[in-house]
Amino acid sequence: MAIICVDAGTTVIKAVGYDDSGAEAAVARQETVVSRPAAGHAEQDMGAVWAAVARTVREVAARVGDVEFVAVTAQGDGCWLVGADGEPTGPAILWNDGRAASTVDAWTREGLAAAAFRVNGSSAASGLPHAILTWLHANDPGRLERSSAMLTCGGWIFYRLTGELAADESDASAPFMDLRARAYSPSLLTMFGLEWAGRLLPPIRSSHVAELSPAAAATLGLPAGTPVVMAPYDIAATALGAGAVRAGQACGILGTTLSTEVIVESPDLDGEPTGITIAIPGDYLRAFPTFAGTEVVQWTCRLLGLGDPAELGELALLSEPGARGLTFLPYLSPAGERAPFSDPLARGSLLGMSFEHGREHVARAVLEGLTMVIRDCLAATGAAPTELRVCGGGSASAVWLRLIADVTGLPVRRSADAEVGARGAYLVGLAATGAAPSIAAAASEHVRLRAAVEPDPARQTFYSRLFDDFLTLRGTSAGTWPLLSEMRSRT
């Protein structure tokens, strides 16, 4: 019997078929479109996302034979609204949407965001549901009136598969969950003036299993009644899939977001109100997902006229470490930044440029800037891991992995799986259906890692000094962000 796991990312939908031994037997991928109809907006057609899921699952199902169960993980946060008929009331508003940036800025200045962190363990961001709902209430109240449930991407796909409205506890964690109680907090709804939104919140589930509906079965070419497992959303599923299943183990996702995360036994609600804390089966995930990740690499490739990220790495090797004093702040998202600090006004910059710099120095500075963010987020977790497990598209770059090892001072190990988020859904599915005694036991049997990339002591020392300089320059640049925001508003 085979197992199919779906990982619905922001730009690519993946379906992976696993054989009896747990090996990847078939993979299907389908790109999806993120539309930006106005400044700061990031949306997706919900029907198109479901169609991509159906297409990839059908393709894999045709290649693997009988299917034991289907498990689903997907991009998190955002706002995927449906009406009483279960149909979308408009496009999905995504996790990296920035239209509510001014609202989040006000919450931060008023101390409201920090107060909420003491309950939900997550900093405020413009792509979280409370910010999006606030914006819709002011700008598109008719859509809210037409909506009867607010889902995430994973919840939307699970609904189309099973007909059941639900939210995995990882998706529900921010912004309305009392983390210690693992339940929605009425006080948080009141705090943000969103008491009216309580009717939109679906029931919270953990490692939930339902049955494939007849309609979905006909679409996918699978038997009705096939078990469907709702796994944690992608950054949590990816940590599990990389084998970070016990307290203190760390994972770094080098994808659309750079998410540096560590497994913890209990939430720390009294610390610095940054990052997010996600409820996962038996534990919590302390995560720092940035708004800008490999999109920065792609942007730089376009800027420098390079064909692909591999060329960027090769070009960066032509520069000495430190890029001859050139420093890059990689905060390019229109939504600002959310990890390891929260500032919707944050913007990127190249500092220290002169005629002495060439394309190779820009390439090196960009990769170093992104890696400094990884170290910054790792420090913010408060953990002291002995290694960093990495995955995502960026992990294919040997140049970047070497740089991460040197900057963090940790051995860096890459997953042997092509699709690590799907592997995490697979592990959760095994435990949820009783095919494995626990997620940790399933990981012990099925997670495989490549050889470690060890840090170079001399370069580690050099980059420790450079990291301090990076933080100093960022602090200085942050003072210009409000003025830059005002200048943008005038244009």
Secondary structure, 3 states (H helix, E strand, C coil): CEEEEEEECCCEEEEEEECCCCCEEEEEEEECCCECCCCCCCEECHHHHHHHHHHHHHHHHHHHCCEEEEEEEECCCCEEEECCCCCECCCEECCCCCCCHHHHHHHHHHCHHHHHHHHHCCCCCCCCHHHHHHHHHHHCHHHHHHCCEEECHHHHHHHHHHCCCCEEHHHHCCCCEECCCCEECHHHHHHCCCHHHHHHCCCEECCEEEECCHHHHHHHCCCCCCEEEECCCHHHHHHHHCCCCCCCCEEEEECCCEEEEEEECCCCCCCCCCCEEEEECCEEEEEEECCCCHHHHHHHHHHHCCCCHHHHHHHHCCCCCCHHHCEEECCCCCCCECCCCCECCCCCEEECCCCCCCHHHHHHHHHHHHHHHHHHHHHHCCCCCCCEEEECHHHHCHHHHHHHHHHHCCCEEEECCCCHHHHHHHHHHHHHCCCCCCHHHHHHHHCCECCCECCCHHHHHHHHHHHHHHHHHHHHHHCCHHHHHHHHHHC
